[in-house]
Amino acid sequence: MSRASGRLTVLHLSDVHATAGGLLYDAVDGIERLRRVETYIRDAAITPEAIVVTGDLAQRGHRGAYPALRDAFARLADVAGVPVLTALGNHDDPVAARVLRGHGGGHHRVELVDDLRFVLLDSSPGELGDGQIAWLRRVLSVPHGVGTVVALHHAPLGSPMPALAEAGLRDAAAFLDAVEGTDVRAVLAGHFHHPLSATLRGIPISVGPSLAYHQVMDAGPDRVSGHDLAMFSLVHLLPDGLIVTNVGLDSPAPIFSSLLTR
């Protein structure tokens, strides 16, 4: 694992929008893009502690996509040799998603990966609700190992895009009250289809880009528009901070290539 280099690595995917038959917008095959992540892991020889997928696993209305997602996540876990941890988004079907690993008994839970704790939350309604916030407080009242990573679909802040400025977690203040002053080292989210980083209440927030499509950032004040760009993030947890690197799945031909000399 990457802890041998002095940092913990989480491969952060989001917004797969897998479909059951046909392509999303006649262009995107979410399952195929998960296979391309497998190729990236092999080619780049990365060794993450875990893979986290922050929601919108399937496109709304595509209940039949979940068995294929289950199998794709299992393959991805096998290639990486680490667990794939998933949270639900607003497009996800909470009943059909129960076939996924870890979701049979509910959609918010704790996953322990060695001495790193992952808390997976269910913000699929757009908020967590009082019950889930109270559960989160109880979990975080006891520190764990080298700390906690919280993953959910809706970020506790808005996008700089005017059309998405109010699209963050509706009970963000209550969520931030619950995580402030705990051992949470990072909050991972999705939903916006563009990367965003922030620090709130002293906690790093990383909103990952989408595996399905990327927001057109100048689409206008009352419009969202997507272009065909598949991306994900590498999140490196350092003893005293966080590094996030956004990676595109497309690989244009290099204009040069040379051996690295040290």
C-alpha angles and dihedrals in degrees: 000000000000093000086088087072092054096259136085116229128208120186103217119202126174144176101018093167093196116192134212102231125347129030127288106255086352088285115065129075106185095192091052090052091054087055089053088055087056088055091049091052091052096043096044093040092220118171109203125181090227144345115237123195113194105205146281086090091161131026114257111274095020100110090155092065095074099080089052090047091050090054094044092051090049091053091047091051090050093051094047095038091225136094122274108222118197136194127190128248135198092274093054126102107229093205099046090043091065089088088070121098111271096012101088094095099035141310104264118065149132122259121190119207106185105298095341118094123210120196112198115199133193112229094156092126088054093259140053100229130217095284096054092043090053090049090050091052091053093049094048094046087083116053118224131212112293093351145274137291115201118206128191137144103242116060118225090243140048131261120254086236107099093224091055100036092107096037098095128102109309095216094041094137093056091046092051090047088056097050099038113107094011132110092270108137098181143000115217121198143157136185100110096076090224131079119259133171129197143155116226124178086351093302122118114237119198119188108196126218121246129268089209107049141335126239118252097236096206097044091125138264096286103033141074120203132174135209127199104267122130116205142162137176139246109213116198117195111207126189090255106023151347136275120196122191120188114214129196120215092216113088114198116202110276118247088214140006127192139159115267113245120200 
